[in-house]
Amino acid sequence: MRKLTTNFNLSEFVLNKFAKNQAEQQRVIDSLTEDIEKSIEELAKNLQVLRDELGARITVNIGFRPKWWELLRGRSGKSQHACGKAADIVVNGFTPAQVANTIERLIAEGRMKQGGLKAYNTFVHYDIRGVRARW
């Protein structure tokens, strides 16, 4: 899969450890559309800003989750993940709170896109929905 930024490849946002088997992973790949790929690329560009700022590797736990994937797991199917606009991330050497605070600052500085943000115990959710959302 193609390179999106200096440090991110499309595969990082599409392949994930949560797929039950190879067939399910292939079905996720097959669910990609041109619009979803464009959204993932925009998300990657925003996360590249964060990576450059922190100087640390970012691991994408999960990015794109197709609507069918969400529905199979009892979710609404309306997640920002389903349209390629969200990622749950871990940044090596930083707590989720530190990462979220840095994202907040970069948004305020106009260097990252406004969107959804939540620091969980072990990861940070960030999305590029274009409007502020915190929960």
TORSE-748115 format. One line per 10 residues: number of its first residue (from 1); their letters; for each residue y, x negated, z negated of C-alpha. Coordinates in nm, 3 decimals, padded with zeros to 5 digits. Last residue first. Example, Ala and Ser with C-alpha at 12.3 -4.5 7.8 and 13.67 -1.06 7.14 Angstrom:
<sites>
2) sa) -00.106:-01.367:-00.714  -00.450:-01.230:-00.780
</sites>
This chain:
<sites>
135) wrarvgridy) 01.342:01.623:-02.529  01.612:01.474:-02.308  01.722:01.588:-01.964  02.037:01.471:-01.784  02.059:01.575:-01.421  01.958:01.383:-01.109  01.580:01.438:-01.136  01.527:01.062:-01.142  01.259:01.039:-01.409  01.184:00.818:-01.706
125) hvftnyaklg) 00.903:00.864:-01.959  00.874:00.576:-02.205  00.552:00.447:-02.360  00.358:00.392:-02.683  00.520:00.612:-02.947  00.715:00.825:-02.698  01.065:00.742:-02.575  01.191:01.027:-02.358  01.418:01.025:-02.055  01.480:01.275:-01.777
115) gqkmrgeail) 01.745:01.203:-01.521  02.061:01.012:-01.444  02.016:00.736:-01.187  02.039:00.374:-01.292  02.331:00.133:-01.251  02.605:00.386:-01.323  02.706:00.210:-01.646  02.607:00.518:-01.848  02.269:00.519:-01.670  02.223:00.149:-01.751
105) reitnavqap) 02.309:00.217:-02.116  02.062:00.506:-02.143  01.796:00.293:-01.972  01.854:00.017:-02.228  01.822:00.264:-02.514  01.499:00.400:-02.365  01.353:00.049:-02.337  01.448:-00.041:-02.693  01.298:00.285:-02.823  00.976:00.226:-02.625
95) tfgnvvidaa) 00.946:-00.114:-02.792  00.999:-00.426:-02.583  00.786:-00.735:-02.520  00.616:-00.610:-02.203  00.778:-00.292:-02.080  00.559:00.020:-02.079  00.616:00.303:-01.835  00.555:00.672:-01.771  00.693:00.737:-01.427  00.880:01.023:-01.267
85) kgcahqskgs) 01.025:01.130:-00.929  00.710:01.143:-00.719  00.719:01.519:-00.669  00.434:01.599:-00.909  00.560:01.342:-01.163  00.880:01.547:-01.200  00.651:01.808:-01.353  00.622:02.155:-01.200  00.241:02.164:-01.187  00.243:02.363:-01.511
75) rgrllewwkp) -00.016:02.155:-01.693  -00.371:02.258:-01.782  -00.539:01.940:-01.662  -00.659:02.083:-01.333  -00.306:02.218:-01.276  -00.154:01.870:-01.308  -00.397:01.717:-01.061  -00.339:02.006:-00.816  00.038:01.946:-00.839  -00.005:01.581:-00.750
65) rfginvtira) 00.054:01.318:-01.019  00.276:01.032:-00.903  00.366:00.778:-01.169  00.121:00.684:-01.440  00.094:00.390:-01.676  00.353:00.199:-01.473  00.367:-00.148:-01.626  00.706:-00.316:-01.631  00.724:-00.695:-01.647  01.020:-00.843:-01.830
55) gledrlvqln) 01.363:-00.980:-01.742  01.525:-00.691:-01.927  01.806:-00.629:-01.679  01.600:-00.719:-01.372  01.321:-00.490:-01.487  01.564:-00.206:-01.553  01.726:-00.244:-01.210  01.376:-00.256:-01.057  01.304:00.074:-01.234  01.585:00.235:-01.037
45) kaleeiskei) 01.453:00.094:-00.709  01.103:00.211:-00.799  01.228:00.567:-00.855  01.398:00.565:-00.514  01.073:00.440:-00.357  00.873:00.708:-00.536  01.112:00.972:-00.405  01.077:00.842:-00.050  00.696:00.842:-00.087  00.710:01.204:-00.207
35) detlsdivrq) 00.918:01.303:00.095  00.678:01.131:00.337  00.383:01.307:00.177  00.122:01.171:-00.063  -00.167:01.406:-00.142  -00.421:01.180:00.034  -00.358:00.912:-00.228  -00.431:01.161:-00.508  -00.747:01.274:-00.325  -00.853:00.911:-00.300
25) qeaqnkafkn) -00.818:00.875:-00.678  -01.027:01.190:-00.728  -01.299:01.048:-00.503  -01.288:00.712:-00.683  -01.352:00.872:-01.022  -01.189:01.046:-01.317  -00.837:00.938:-01.224  -00.650:00.849:-01.544  -00.642:00.474:-01.480  -00.387:00.516:-01.206
15) lvfeslnfnt) -00.324:00.447:-00.840  -00.015:00.619:-00.700  00.286:00.462:-00.873  00.149:00.108:-00.889  00.010:00.149:-00.535  00.361:00.187:-00.393  00.437:-00.172:-00.488  00.700:-00.288:-00.736  00.846:-00.630:-00.815  01.086:-00.716:-00.534
5) tlkrm) 01.107:-00.353:-00.430  00.890:-00.096:-00.249  00.599:-00.312:-00.125  00.348:-00.119:00.083  00.000:00.000:00.000
</sites>
